[in-house]
Amino acid sequence: MTDFQLVDPRGWECDLQSVYAAYMGHFQVHSIPWHERSWGIFFESFEAFLTFQWPVITVTDCDTGRAHIVIRMGSIGAFLKMIKTRFGETLSMVDNILRVSPFETSQRHLRTISDYAGYKKLHATLPAAVLAALKVRVRNGEPRAIQEIWEARDKTFLAIDFEWSERNSSTCLEWGYAAVRCGHLETLGTWPPDPESHYRRGHYIVAEYVDKIQNKYCPNFPWAYAYGESQVLPRAKLPLLIQATISSLLSPDSETVANNLVLVAHGISGDLKRLEEMKIKIPHNVLMIDTAIYEQKLFNTGQRGAMQDLSGKPRDQRSILSLMNLLKSLGVDIQCTMHNSGNDAMMSLLALQLLLDPANTRVPTSKGANGRVGRSPNWNPAGVPSIAFMPTSSMAHQLGIIPSYSPSISSRRSPDEYLDQEFGVANKGLGFPSLNDGSRRSSPLLAQHEGRTRLRVSSGGSPHDLVNRMSGLAVKNGPYTP
């Protein structure tokens, strides 16, 4: 096992231990006295079977997610040829060997197993292979993997959202989170989680930037948090607070076991970049769910039924739903202001739970002056939802949703930075003025900056009026690449 060689996992599909078990069963069924044959020394034990020196790799199965030590079918043929050459007898190929469909596509480390000690050592690495594959499967939105995590009822799901400056993506204006501790609720005998009472949530505004930096193309609304009181804090304290919040929900890092924490976001790549810039420590065994990718996989596998855009055209499989349209497709009548990081985090976690368990999830009701959320009275779970979705640029004209005018799009910014989670479009170049809804909260930290705060012109009306005017727009957008 000292030589290092990489091989393509395609064709490595026979579980090694099952080959030995299959031949022992074959001898029993056909009454073959293997113990009286000269070649029987290879079947006296699994350790004796390994002395043939089997070339092996480790893979995980696409269907079950379990890890296996596998060999090629050609290795079994070489074993049978050795029996015929050395002992002059012919063994037939058995057909009840466990077959595996490798999940991995990259090259794998080839090893040669010739004794049980080597097999045992390699077998000890299988849990790490399972974890590595599980992280990829969950990040890619594989429905079965995510459903199994939810049904285990032992994880904590933490949804996060940042609002950052359009001019400088490293300038974070707000941060919000919502978390549900499924293991704790299961211990108390409470299931499923009730979003209104079981979601731990918070919203934080950076004092140095509030009312000084206002996004123009995709406006943010820091004072419109609908699920509690926003807290204003200094910029230097935000990473400390985020790290403490995440640390309070973590289990220890491990090479073989998934963390108790599952990180959730809608378009998670941008949020991960902000965490990295702040040097927030995330254990490598934390699973990460992108609700946009997860919903797309559900649709592509037929688990969301037929969907169409507002013009009646069928939804393209490459399209990504914005957070607002995802909630609409689930029958949620949401009137809280989006692009507030606290509201977006709350809605992301709610969307995930509705995708996982729509029948048993109770949508939260009235949340006070800043917004309410509930089931739409016209929602029909059996109907075909009409939604505005984000097609790829090649499909846009075919679907007829691009107007004759198209605002200019800066090539210097990535699609992630302009992902409009509310309408599924990027409001570039529209020049919306900043919003002042009169709901600003006072704090000692903010008071230091009041004298230097420049007054801004109100857009007129409430945040909901502005949202209603924006909702009718359809703007050209490139493909979303998480």
N, C-alpha and C positions, 0 to 999 in steps of 0.2 A: 504493500500500500504506500510505498515511498515515491514511485514514479507519478509525475503529474501530467495528465493528458486530458484534454477536453474533447467531448463528442456531442454530436447532435442528438437530442433526446427522442427524435422521431424513430419509431421502430422498436424502442425499448418498452415493451408492454407486458412482459410476463413476470409476475411476482415470484421471486426466487423460492421463498418458503412454500408457496402454493404448488410449485413444480414437484417438490418432494412429496407433499401431501397428496397430490393427484396420482402419482405413481403408486403410493401405498394403497390408496383406494382402488386403483386399477387392479393391483395384485389380489386384493380381497374379493372384488366382484367376480373376477375370472378364475379364482382359485389357483393362482400361480404360486407355487412353493418357492418364493424368492430366496428364503433362508437356506435352501438346499443347493442353490446355484452358485457357481464360482463368482459370478458378478454381484452376488448378494451382499458382498462386503461394503458396497457403496450405499446400501439401504439399511444398514444396521442402526443408523442414527442419522439425524440431520447433520451432525458434525462430520460423520463419515461421508455423507453426500457432498459436503463442501470441499472435500479434499480434491475434487476434480479441478479446482481453481477456476471459479466462475468470474468472468468480467461483469461488473455491475455498476449502476448509477442509482442515485436516489431521485425520485420524482413524486409529485402529488397528483392525485387523480382529479380530472376535470369535474367529474360528476359528484364525487363524495368529499373531496377536499382532504382525504387521508393520504399520508405519505407511505411510500413503498420502496423497497430495494428490488430493483427490476433487472432483468436480463433480456437479451434478444432471443427470438425464436431460433435463430441460427445457432446459438450456444447450446440449446437442447439437442439440435441435430448433431452438433459436434460431440456431445456426450454419448448419444446413441451410436455414433460411428465408432467411438472409442470402445464401447462395449462389444461391438461386432468384431473389431480388429483384434482386441486382446483376448476375448473369451469365445469368439466364434458363434455367438447367439445374437438374435435380432430382437430388439424391443420395439414395440410400436409406439407411435406418437399418441399421447393421450390428449383429449379435447376438453377436459374439465379444469384447466389451469385458469387461475384468476388473471383476467386481462385488465390492463390499466390504460387509460387515455391520458398521457402526460399533459399537465397544465402548463408546464414550463416550455418555453420556446427557445431560450438561450442555451448555449452549450453547457454541459454538465461535466463534473469531475469524474473521470473513469477510474475505477479501482478494481483490484483483483482480490476476491475473497477465497482463501484456501483453508481456513479453520474457523472454529466457532468464536474464538477470541476476537478475530477481525470482524466477524459478522456482528457480534455484540457491540463492539466499538462503533461501527457504522450505524447500527440500529439506534444507538443513543442520540444520533444527530437528527433523527426523523422529526421530533417535535419542533426543532428550529426550522426545518424545511416547511412544515405545516404553517408556522407563523409567517414565514416569508411569503408564502403563496397566499395566505389569508389577507395579508396587508394589501397585496396587489389586487386581489379579487374585490375587496371592499372598496378600495380607491377607484376601481374601474366600474363600480356600481352594479356588480353582479347580484341580481335579486335574491337568489337562494342564500348566498353568504350573508347578506344584510338581514334577511328575514330570520335566519338561524341565530344571529347575534341578538336580535330583539326578543325572540322567543325564549332565549336562555334566561332572561330576566335578571341578569347579574351584572350588567354594565351600567355606567353612568354616561349619558349622552349630553355633551356640552356643545351648544350651538353658539357661534361667535360671529360678530360682524364689525368691521371697521368702516368709518367714513374718513377719507383722506383728501387732501387738496389735489385739485386737477393740475396745478402748476408744479407741485412737488409731491410725488407719491409717498415719500418718507415722512411727510408732515401729516400726522394723524389728528383729526379733528374730534372724533368721537370713538368710543368703543362700547359695545353692548354684548350681553350674553344671556343665555337661558339654558338651564340644566335640569335634567330629571334623573334622580338616583333610583334606577330600577331595582337594584339589589336591596336597597333599604325598603322600598315599597313592598317587594315580595316578602321580606322578613315580617313586615307588619300585616301581611295578608291582604294588601290593597292592590288590585290590578283590574283594569289597566290604569295608567296614570291619568289623572284629571289635570289638563293643562292649566286651568284656572287656579287650582290650589296646590298642585304638586310641582310646578315649574319654579325653580329658584332663578331669579332674574335680576338684572341690574343694567344701568346705563350711566356712562361717565363722559363728561365734556371737558376738553382741554381748555383751561382758563386763558392761556396766552393767545388762543386763536378764535375764541367764541366771538361772534359778531364782527370780527376783523377779516377773517378769510371765509368767503362765501363762494361755493362752486357755482359757476355760470352755466355750463352746459348740462350738468345733471345736479340740480340744486339739492342741498341737504337741509334738514330741518332739525337742528339740535334741541329745540325747546318743545318738540311735539311728542315726547315720549308718553305712551298711553298706558303703561303697565306699572307705574310707580313714580317715585321722585327721582329726577336726574340729579347726579352729583357732579359738581365742578371741582376739578383738581389740577394742580400744576403739571406741566408737561413732563417734568422729571419724575413724577410719582406714578405716571401711567404704567410704564413697564413693571414697576414693583407691584402695583395692584393686580395687573394681569397675571404675573407669575404666581402671586399668592392665591388668586382665584383658581388657577389651573392646578396648582400644587395641592389644594385642599380636596381635589377630586381624584388624584392620581393614586395608583398602586405602584410598587417598585418596578424598576426596569428589569427586563428578563430577555434572554435569548430564545426562550422556548414557549413562554406563555404570554398571551395578549394582555395588554393593560386593561384595568377596569374602566379606564376612560376611553370614550369614543368621541372624536372631534367631528363636529358637523358644521357645514356652511354651504351657502348657495353660491357656487363659483369659488371654490375653496382656495384656489391657487393664489389669488390676490391677498387673502387673509394670511396665508402661510408666509408670504413674502414680508408682510408687516411684522409678523412674529419673529421672523429671522432677523430683520433689521433691528428689532428691539432686543435681540439676543435672549429671547424667551426660550427656556430649556423645555423641550418636549421629548420625553423618552422615545426611543426608536420603536418600541413595541406598541405605541398608540395607534389604533385604527382610525381612519379618516374617511368620512362619507361626504361626498358632494351631492347634494339633493338634486341639482340640475342633471348631473350624469345619471344618477339612480333613476330618476323619472324617465329619462330618455331610454334607458335600458328596459324599463318596464313596458314602455310603449313599443319598442322594437321587438320585444318578445310576445306581444299581443296581450299583455296583462292589463292594459289600460283601455282596450277597446278602440273603436274608430274615433278619430278626432279630425276636426276640420278648422280652417281659419274662418275669419268673419265673412269672407266672400263665398264660403261653401266649398273651397278647394280642400282636398285631403292633405293632411299633415305629412310633411316629408320626414323620413327617418333620421335625417341629419340635423333636424331643427332642435333647438334648445328652448325650453320654456323659461320665461322670466319668473321671478318669485311671485309677483302679483298674478300672472296668468296661470301659474301652477295652482295657486290657491283657488282661483276662479274655476279651474277645471275640476277641482274637488268639491265645488259647491259652496265655498266659503264666501260670505258677503263681508268683505273687510273694508272698513272705513277709517281705520287709523292711518296716519301719514307714513308712507314708506320713505326710504332714504333717511330714516332716523335709525341709527345703529341698534338701539335697544329694541325698537319695533321689528326691525328686520331679523334680528336674532330670535326673537320670540316666534315670529311667523315661520322661520326656517325649521325650528324644532317642531312646531305644530304641523307643518307640511310633511315632515318626515313621518310623524306618528300617523297622520291620515293616510299616507301611502302604505304604511305597514299594517295598520289595523283600522280601516275606515269605518267599519260597522260599530266598533266599540269605543271610538274616540269622541268625546264630547267637546264640541267647539266652544271656547269661552264666550261668554255673553258680554254685556255692557261693562266698559272699563272707564267710565267717567267722561269728562269733557273733551279729552283729546282723541277719543275714538272708541269704536265698538267693533266687535267681530262676532259673527254668528253664521248659521246656515242660511243661504239664500232661500227665500220662500218659494222661488220658482225652480229650485234645483231638482233635477230628476236623475237619480243615479243610473238609470237605464238609458238615458238619452245620450245623444252625441254632442259633447261640448263644443261650442264655437269659441275659439280663442285666437288671440294674436300671438304668433310664435316667431322665433328668430330663424328664418331660413338661411341657408348658405347663399352667397352672392350669385352663384350660378343658377340657383332655383328661383331667385326673387322675381325676375321679370315673368317667368312662366306662371308664377302664382298670382301675379297681378297686384302686388301690394306695395310697389314702389311708386310714389307719385312722380309727376314730371319734374318737380323741384327736388333737389338733394343738397342739403347743406354740405359745406366743405368739411373734410375729415382729415385731421392731422395724422401723418404717417409716423410720427414720432411716438405715439402712444399705442400700447397694446390693447387688444380687445378686452382683456380683463379689466383695464382701468376705465373702460367706458361701458361696461356691462350694466345696462339699465335693468335692475331687478324688478322694476315695477311694471314696465310696459313691454319689455322685450326688444326695445330699440335704444339707440344712443342718440340723445337729444343734443347733437353737436351743432354749434353755431346758431342756436335759437335765441340766445341772449336773454334768458329769463332774468329779471331782477331778483335780488335777494328778498327773502320773505321775513317779515316781522309780524307775527300773529298776536303780539301783545301778551303772550303767555310766559315771558321771560321770568326766570326765578332768580332771586337775589342770593348772593353768598359773599362772605368776606373776601374770598379769592377773586371773585369777579369785580368787586368794588374797587380793587386796586387799578383796574383797567378802564373804569367807566369814563374817567375824564378824557381819555384818549380815544374812546370809541367814536367812530364817525357814523353819523346818522345816515340811514339808507332809506330810499323811497320804498314804500310798501307796494306790493304787487296788486293790492286791492282785493278785498275779500279774505276768506279764510284759506288755510292750506288745502282744504277739500275743493274749493272753487278752482284753485290752480291745478290740482290733480285732475279735476273733471275736464278742464280745457286741454290738458296735455294728453288725456287718454284717447282723444280722437285722432292723434297724429300717427302716421306711419312713416318711419324714416329709414333710409337705406342703412344696412349694417352688414359688416363682414361676418365670417363664421366665428363662432365662439370656441376658443381653444383653451380648455382648462389646464 
